[in-house]
Amino acid sequence: MPDDTVPRVAMVHACVRDGMGGSPTAVLPETGLDDATRRAVPVLAGTSHAVFVATRDVGAEGPEVTLRFFTATGELPACGHGTVAALAHLAERAGGRKYRATLRTRERVFTGRAVRDNGRLTAEFTLGPVGLRAPEPGEPEPVLDALGLAGRTLPGPVRVASVGRPRLLVPVAARSVLDSLAPDFDRLRAACDRGGLLGCYVYTQPTDRTGRLAARMFAPSIGVPEDIANANSTGCLAAHLAGTHPAGIAVDLGDSLGSPSTVTATAGPASRSASARTVSLGGVAIVTGTVRLPAGTGITGR
């Protein structure tokens, strides 16, 4: 008989493209697990990330939801595609066409929304503010070297962007350059660790007024050599491009991993400091079902 003390984990493909691909994400209820056990969940579920969800009904204002995000190496202060996955899961569970909740993470409180259409759920939330700065002398070179981009002429400036943890935004001249990247992940992790970076987000230039482009996110420092769909970094890019490119962008990721994904992002106006912007992030998600984690792992739903 199945062990009913082992929680069922919702499997959500976040930020799918044309109904396919997306980033498989484990979503499960908050049960007071210790952090070591939480780190085991994405490994056991076969995903890069796990999202732990605690819901509290606060009446007419709608539910209040606390989110915690983990990879195999530890907790993240934020996770964009994990937020999309959690919103899709909550909307699926609630039923109805529209869902709205107040979301709490370790560092902020914000509103999330989801709309159901033909079995798919489009989730959206506000990211921000995004901090942007020029890198310090010598800061990006070890990362560029590990990417295989050292000495190449880039089509624009490298930027450091942060929504809790900094990451590098690195432009390349063409999709062919992006597709050909084969980072040395050991060196890349060491370079990111030394610089206190979450990772690096390499992107092409928007090709037309629609703001469509492609990107790859490398984050070995958090146990994710390449991310299928990194929404927060896409939001950082939208903030960086605002003013010189379309405010709204649609970024294709995951093709190199065989799981096509798309994240949309729209930058708001600059703050008073002109160095930070809020960004609206979104993606389509599909709840594919539930799985039960293996028994005997110490992970229980009670």
N, C-alpha and C positions, 0 to 999 in steps of 0.2 A: 504494500500500500504506500502511496506517496506520503512524505513527511509534511504534514500541514503546518509545521512550525517554520518551514523554509519559505521565505516570501517569494511571491511571483513578481517577476520583473517585466515591466512593459518595455517592449522593443519598439523604438520610434526611429524612423529614417528621417532625419532633419535636413532641410534645405535640398529637397529632391529637385531634379530638372526634368521637365516633361514627364512626370510620373515615375521616374526611374532614379536609381542611385541614391544619393544622399548619404549622410553620416549616421550609421547605426549607433544609437545611444540608449543606454540602460536607464530607465526611470523607475524609481521604487520609493515606497513610503519611508518616511523618517521613523526609525525604530531605536534610536539611541545607540547605534553601533560605535565602537571605538574606531579611531582613524585608521589603524592598521587593517581592520576588517573592511572598512570602506574602500581602501586602496585595492583590496582583493576583488571587489565586485566587478569592475570593468574587465579584469583578467578572466574571471569565471564566466562572464556574460559574452566574452568575445568582442568587446567594444573598446574604443579608445577612452571613452568618458562614461561616468555614471553620475546621475543627478538624484539627490535625495530630497523628497518633497514633503513638507509639513503644511497642512491646510487648516486654517481656522476661520470659522464663519463669524463675520462681524456684522451681520444684519444687512440692511438695505444697501450698504456701500459695496456689497459683494465680498467674496472671500479674500482673506489675506494669506499669502503663500510664502513660506520661507524655503529658499533653495540653497543647497550646498553641492558643490561640484568637485569630483575627484577623478584623477587619473591613477595609474598604477604607482606613480611616484609621490603623490600627495594631493593636497587640496588646492584648488584654484579660487582666487577671489571672485572671478567672474568667468562665464563661458557663454558665448553668444548662441552657438548652435544648440548647446544644452538648454538654454532658456527657451529656444524655439521648440525643442523636443518636449520640455516640461509643459509648456502652454498647450501643445497639441494633445498631450496625454490628459491634461486636466479638462480640456474642452470635450474630448471624446467621452470622458467619464461623466461630464455634466449633461451631455446631450444638448439639443437645441442648435440653432444656427450660429449664434454669437456667444462668445465667452469673454469675460473681462475680470481681471484680478489685480490686486495690489501685490507686488512682488518684493520680497526682502532678500538681500544677499548679505554677505559679511560687511559690505561697505556702503550700501545705499538702498533706497526705497524708490520704486518706480512702478509704472502701470504697464501691464501686458494685455494683449488682446489676441483673439483668434476667431476666424470666421470659417465655417464649414461650407464647402461647395463640391458637390459630386464626389463625396467620399474623401476628399482631401481637405486639409486644414492649413490655412494661411495664418501664420503667427507674426506678430509685430510688437516691438517694444522700443523704448528710447534708450540709447546708449549715451553716456556722457557724464561730464564733459570729457572730450578727448584732448589730451595735452600733446603738443607738437613742439619739437625743437630741432635745431641742427645738431648733428653729432659733434662730440669733442674731437680734437685732433687725435688721430690714431684709433678712435673708437670703432669705426666700421671695418677697418682693413682686415683684421683676423677673420671676421665673418665672411667678407667678400672672398677672401683667399680660400676658406673652407668650401664655399659655394662653387669655386672655379671661376669667379668673376674678377679676380685680382688683375689689375692692369687693363681691363676693358673700359672703353668709353661708354658711360651710361647716358641714357637720354634725358636724365633729370637728376635732381639732388636726392641723395639718401636722407631719410628723416628718421628720427626717433619719435615714436608715438606711444602714448600710454593711456590706458583706462584701468589703472591699478598696477599693472606691471608693464615695463617698457618693452617694445619690440622694434626691430628695424624694418622700415619700408624701403624696398630696393627696386627701382625701375629697370626694366630691360627693354631693348629696342624692338624685339619681335617675338611672336609666339614660338618661332623655331628655337630661339635662345632659351625661352622658358622651358620648353619641352625637353631640351637637351641637358638640362641641369642634372648632375649626379653628385650631390654633396658628399664630402667626407664627413660622416655623421659624428665620428669620435672627435674630430677637430672642431666641428661646428658646435657640438655640445660644450667642449672646453672653452671655446671663444665666447659663447653666450653666457656660460657660467661666470667667466671672468668679468664680463661686462654687466652682469645682473640682468640679462635680457631673457625674456620669455622665448624668443625665437626670431625668425626673420620671414617677412612676407614679401615675396618677389612677384612683381606684377608687370603686365604690358600696359601700354598707353591706350586710353579709350579711342576706338577707331572711328566713331561717328557721334552724332548728336544724341544718340540713345544712351551713351555712357556704358556700352558693353565692353568688357575686357576679360582677361584671364589672369589667374594668379596661382601661386603655390605657397603654402605655409609650412615651414620647417620648424619644428619645436622639439628637438631631442632632449632638451633640458627638462621637459615635463613628461618624458617617456613617450612622446608622439613624434617619431622621426619626420613624418609628413602627415598633415591633417587633411581629412577629406573635405571639410567645410569649416573654415574659421571665420565666424561672423564678426567677432569683435575686431579682428584685424581689418576686415572689409570696412567696418565703420570707421576705423582709423584712417584708412585710405580715402574714404569719402570726405572726411574732414580735411585731409591734406590737399585734395584736388579741388575743393570748393573755391570758387572764384576764378579758376582758370579752365575748368572743365564743367560738364553738366553737374548740377547739384545732386542729381540722382544717378547712381551707377548700379549695374547688374554684373556681378563677377562670377565667372565660371571657374570652379575648382574641381579637384578630384579625378580629372580625366586620366592623369598618370597612374592612378591607383585603381582604375577600372570602375569607379563609382562616381559618375558625373553629378555635380552639385552646383547650385546657384544661390547666391546670397544677394539680396537687394539692400541698398543703403542710400539714404537721402540726408545730406548735411543741412543743419539749420544755420541761422545767422551766427556770425562770430560773437564771442562774448566781449565784454568791455576791454579785456586784456588783448583781444584779437589773436590770442594764442591757443584758444580752446573753443570747441564747438560741441553742441549736442547733435546726435545723429539718430535718425529713425532706422532701425534694422528690421528686416523681415525675411521670411523663407516659407516655403511650402513643406509640410511634413505629412508623413503617412504612418499611422500606428499599425504595425504589422501583426501584433499579437502579444502574447506573454510567454515567458519561459520560466521554469523553476530552477533556481540554482542548485548545484549538487548538494545533497545532504552530507552532514559530517564536516562542514566547513566552519561551523561556529556562527554562521549567519542565520538569524532567525527572525521571524516576523512577530514575535511575542516579547 
